[in-house]
Structure formats: structure tokens, C-alpha cells
Amino acid sequence: MKNLSTLIILSLIFISCNSSNQNSNLNETSIIGSGTLDNGKKIEIVAGDTNNEQVWIDYIKAHNDRDLNKIAEINADDWEGYTADGSVVKGNEAHIEILDNWFKTASPKWEIKWMIANAAENEDGVIVQWLTTGNDYTDTDENGNEIFEHNVHDIQFIDGKIKRINVYSRAKAQDSTNFSY
């Protein structure tokens, strides 16, 4: 009985030491990259809040469903969008108005392919949450031709709302002997 008690006590000590080690690793910040702010300051990019992935899934679904109310609800009031062609839209109301007009004349769809949650300090030293995503975009032009692009969206979140989206785009891959940059 004495040996059994000793074995149980040692097992409990081993399990609790192992559990506290695992928990401390989960609480450590994982550095996944680095960047440079506009002021030249070097910053670390760390693993971000993966809860923002669901916000993005809901946002894309709202776009695919043409649910302007849901999109407006997810956007911050001071929402900003920067497109691949250099266009800039500022404000939730302006964004919804543009989408409303676009949805009346087009049938854009997005499919999420991947997401990476990340975070970094801004110029004020505040940690800002981002989600970088790869999405396939399809539509049909006015002549009935299919449009296909690979998009990367870099999304900034403030208080669980989408504050800013940067869109980068690449056309559908095609075999070519005339490869160029």
C-alpha cells in the first residue's frame, strides 16, 4: 500500500509538472516574422488571434449572399479598403454604397483558400490584429466571359470589427513560354 501511495503521488507530481510546462508554452508569443514601420522602427510579427478567422468567414459569406446589412455590421465605421488597382474607399457607408451598385450589375464570388492570423505593434506601440488570407475570386464580365483571380486580403481588426482591407491580386495561372515580370 505504501508503494502504491508513493507511485500515485509521484505520478501526480509528474503530470502537474508536465501540464504546467505545456500551458507555459501556449502562453508564450510565437514570433513568425518581422516588419518595418513607416517611421523605420523594426517590429516583430507574432501569431495573432485566430478568432478573427470566423469573422472573415462570416464576411465572405455575407458578400457571396449580398447581405449588405451583415457586411456593414462587421465593418468598423471608419472602414478603409485599398484595392489592387490603387483605388481607395474610406468609410463604412461608402463601402456599402459601392457594393450595392456592384452587386446590381455583377455576380462576384469568393472562396477562402487559407488564412494566417498575425499581430504586430503599430507606431503607438499598440498590438494590432491582422488576418492574411488567400481567396479565389470569380465573376462574369459584361460579355459573359469568366473572370478568375487569386486574391490576398490583408485585414486589420480593431475591437472585433474589420477596420482596413488591403487587396492584392494575381490573374489565373496560364502556361507561357513568354514568362516575364
Secondary structure, DSSP 8 states (H G I E B T S, - for coil): -HHHHHHHHHHHHHHHHHHHHHHHHHHS--EEEEEE-TTS-EEEEEE--TTHHHHHHHHHHHHHTT-HHHHHHHEEEEEEEE-TTS-EEESHHHHHHHHHHHHHH---EEEEEEEEEEEEE-TTS-EEEEEEEEEEEEEE-TTS-EEEEEEEEEEEEETTEEEEEEEEEEE-----SS---
